[in-house]
Amino acid sequence: EPDDYLCWIGRFQAGKGPREAIDVARALSVRLLLAGHENEYFNEVIAPRVDGTAVEYVGPVGAVERDALLGGARALLYPVLAPEPFGLVLVEAMMSGTPVATFSLGAAPEIVEEGVTGAVAAPGGDLGAAVDRCLLLDRAGVRERARARFGADRMTAQYLELYARVVRAT
């Protein structure tokens, strides 16, 4: 069972949506843990909104701390405001069984499967409702689907298949 918090991990910049994550968590009355390296945007925009209770800053995290933080979250908030080609933290969250609530921008709707590994809202839409949908998902199912789509064993098998085709073609 997850702990009673939502999580946001990333670089503190406007396009990554940390301010929006804070707004969503406050609207839902669920504690939010923020992780990442401090920078000018963090100090000017985010730090004044961190109160240590409803919104906590845990600092930068390494792989072990990241996995524990993601694995303990009820959901990962990923309110990107600008399209991104791939969000690795989405896969990291899902591999830990944590569903993802995100906006439908860039690769996010291709990575997060609505009702399977998370919930997707229209850009600028109701991310709080997406979080609510995430909380209904089976965390073991989230992890299984993420592993099937993004696991190292799948990637290895696909590389072996590609190498075999190349060898047969020569």
C-alpha positions in Angstrom: 0.0 0.0 0.0 1.3 3.4 -0.8 1.8 6.2 1.7 -0.6 9.2 1.7 1.2 11.5 -0.7 1.5 12.5 -4.3 4.9 13.0 -5.9 6.5 15.3 -8.4 10.1 14.7 -9.6 12.0 16.7 -12.1 13.9 19.8 -13.1 12.3 22.9 -11.6 11.2 24.9 -14.6 7.8 26.2 -15.6 7.3 23.8 -18.5 7.6 20.8 -16.2 4.6 22.0 -14.1 5.8 21.9 -10.5 3.6 24.9 -9.7 0.6 23.1 -11.2 1.4 20.0 -9.3 1.3 22.0 -6.1 -2.1 23.5 -7.1 -3.5 20.0 -7.9 -2.3 18.5 -4.6 -3.7 21.4 -2.6 -7.0 21.2 -4.3 -7.2 17.5 -3.5 -5.9 18.0 0.1 -3.2 15.5 -0.4 0.4 16.0 0.6 2.8 16.6 -2.2 6.5 15.7 -2.1 8.7 17.5 -4.6 12.1 16.2 -5.6 14.8 17.8 -7.7 17.8 20.1 -7.6 17.2 23.7 -6.5 17.6 26.4 -9.1 16.5 30.0 -9.6 13.0 28.9 -10.6 12.7 26.8 -7.5 13.9 29.6 -5.2 11.7 32.3 -6.8 8.5 30.4 -7.6 8.3 27.1 -5.8 10.1 27.5 -2.5 7.6 30.2 -1.3 4.8 27.6 -1.8 6.6 24.9 0.2 5.2 24.8 3.7 6.8 21.6 5.0 3.4 20.0 5.6 1.0 20.1 2.6 3.9 20.6 0.2 7.4 19.2 1.1 10.7 19.6 -0.7 12.8 16.5 -0.3 15.8 17.7 -2.4 17.6 15.9 -5.1 17.3 12.1 -5.0 19.5 9.3 -6.2 18.2 6.1 -7.7 17.5 4.3 -4.4 15.7 7.3 -2.9 13.8 8.0 -6.2 12.5 4.4 -6.3 11.4 4.6 -2.6 9.8 8.0 -3.2 7.9 6.9 -6.3 7.0 3.5 -4.9 5.4 5.1 -1.8 3.4 7.7 -3.7 -0.3 7.3 -4.4 0.4 8.8 -7.9 3.0 10.7 -9.8 1.9 14.1 -10.9 3.3 15.0 -14.3 1.6 18.2 -15.4 3.9 19.1 -18.3 3.0 22.3 -20.0 5.3 21.8 -23.1 5.5 18.7 -25.2 8.4 16.3 -24.3 9.7 13.5 -26.5 9.9 11.0 -23.6 9.5 11.3 -19.9 11.6 8.7 -18.1 10.2 9.5 -14.7 6.8 8.2 -16.0 8.3 4.8 -16.7 10.2 4.8 -13.4 7.0 5.5 -11.5 5.0 2.9 -13.4 7.7 0.3 -12.9 7.3 0.8 -9.1 3.6 0.3 -9.5 2.7 4.0 -9.1 0.2 5.3 -11.6 0.8 8.6 -13.4 -1.6 11.6 -13.8 -0.5 13.7 -16.7 -1.6 16.1 -19.4 -1.9 14.9 -22.9 1.2 16.6 -24.3 4.2 15.2 -26.2 4.8 11.5 -25.6 2.9 11.3 -22.3 -0.3 9.9 -23.8 1.8 7.2 -25.6 3.6 6.3 -22.4 0.7 6.4 -20.0 -2.2 4.2 -20.8 -5.5 5.6 -19.6 -7.1 3.4 -17.1 -4.2 0.9 -17.1 -1.0 2.7 -16.0 -2.5 6.1 -15.2 -4.8 8.8 -16.3 -4.5 11.5 -19.0 -6.2 14.9 -19.0 -6.5 17.4 -21.8 -3.8 20.1 -21.6 -4.8 22.5 -18.9 -7.7 20.2 -18.0 -8.7 18.6 -14.7 -5.6 16.8 -13.5 -7.3 16.3 -10.1 -9.9 14.1 -11.8 -7.0 12.2 -13.4 -5.5 11.7 -10.0 -8.8 10.3 -8.7 -8.9 7.8 -11.7 -5.3 6.8 -10.8 -6.2 5.9 -7.3 -8.6 3.3 -8.6 -5.9 1.4 -10.5 -4.4 -1.9 -9.4 -0.7 -1.1 -8.6 0.4 -4.6 -9.5 -1.2 -4.2 -12.8 0.5 -0.9 -13.4 3.8 -2.5 -12.7 3.1 -5.5 -14.9 2.1 -3.4 -17.9 5.1 -1.1 -17.5 7.4 -4.1 -17.3 5.8 -5.6 -20.4 6.2 -2.4 -22.4 9.5 -0.9 -21.0 11.3 -3.7 -19.2 14.9 -4.6 -20.0 13.9 -8.2 -21.0 11.6 -6.8 -23.7 14.3 -4.5 -25.0 16.8 -7.3 -25.0 14.5 -9.7 -26.9 13.8 -7.0 -29.5 17.5 -6.4 -30.0 18.2 -10.1 -30.4 15.4 -10.2 -33.0 16.8 -7.3 -34.9 20.3 -8.8 -34.8 19.0 -12.1 -36.2 17.2 -10.3 -39.0 20.4 -8.4 -39.9 22.5 -11.7 -39.9 19.9 -13.4 -42.1 19.9 -10.4 -44.5 23.7 -10.6 -45.0 
